[in-house]
């Protein structure tokens, strides 16, 4: 398993949240690029500097974890 994913699994045990696991998160594909998007706040990608999917979920009042595997668990398979 990649070191990033093992760290994510460890951090999730201490309450770490990521936008990738939120019901509001989705990818918007444009010209072969998957932009990280939030249905509540819009872009989470390189075109802005306020939000990032690796850290924004920790302070988001609208975070709601989706059902099923977390993003790092999906990468294990």
C-alpha positions in Angstrom: 0.0 0.0 0.0 1.2 3.5 -0.8 2.5 5.5 2.2 -0.1 8.3 1.5 -3.0 5.9 1.9 -1.6 4.3 5.1 -1.3 7.8 6.6 -4.8 8.7 5.6 -6.1 5.5 7.2 -4.3 6.4 10.4 -5.5 10.0 10.4 -9.1 9.0 9.8 -8.9 7.1 13.1 -8.4 10.5 14.8 -11.3 12.2 13.0 -9.6 13.5 9.9 -12.1 14.3 7.1 -11.5 14.9 3.4 -13.8 16.5 0.8 -13.4 13.4 -1.3 -15.6 11.5 1.2 -18.4 14.1 1.3 -21.7 13.8 -0.4 -21.3 17.2 -1.9 -17.9 16.4 -3.6 -17.7 15.5 -7.3 -15.3 15.6 -10.2 -16.1 17.9 -13.2 -14.3 16.5 -16.3 -13.3 19.2 -18.8 -10.9 18.6 -21.7 -9.6 15.4 -20.0 -8.9 17.1 -16.6 -10.9 16.1 -13.5 -11.5 19.3 -11.5 -12.5 18.8 -7.8 -15.9 20.4 -7.2 -18.3 20.9 -4.3 -22.1 21.3 -4.9 -22.2 23.6 -1.9 -19.1 25.9 -2.5 -18.1 25.3 -6.1 -14.5 24.8 -7.1 -12.0 23.1 -4.8 -9.3 23.2 -7.5 -6.3 25.1 -8.7 -8.4 28.1 -9.8 -8.9 29.3 -6.3 -6.8 29.5 -3.0 -9.4 29.4 -0.2 -10.4 25.7 -0.3 -8.6 22.5 -1.0 -10.2 19.0 -0.8 -7.4 17.7 1.4 -8.1 20.1 4.3 -11.4 22.0 3.8 -13.6 19.2 5.1 -12.2 19.7 8.6 -13.8 23.1 9.0 -16.8 22.7 6.7 -20.1 23.1 8.5 -21.9 21.2 5.6 -19.7 18.1 5.5 -21.7 15.0 5.3 -19.8 11.7 4.8 -21.0 9.6 2.0 -21.9 6.0 2.4 -19.5 3.3 1.5 -15.7 3.2 1.2 -13.6 6.3 2.0 -11.3 7.6 -0.7 -8.2 5.9 0.7 -10.0 2.5 1.1 -11.0 2.6 -2.6 -7.3 3.0 -3.5 -6.3 -0.1 -1.5 -8.2 -2.5 -3.8 
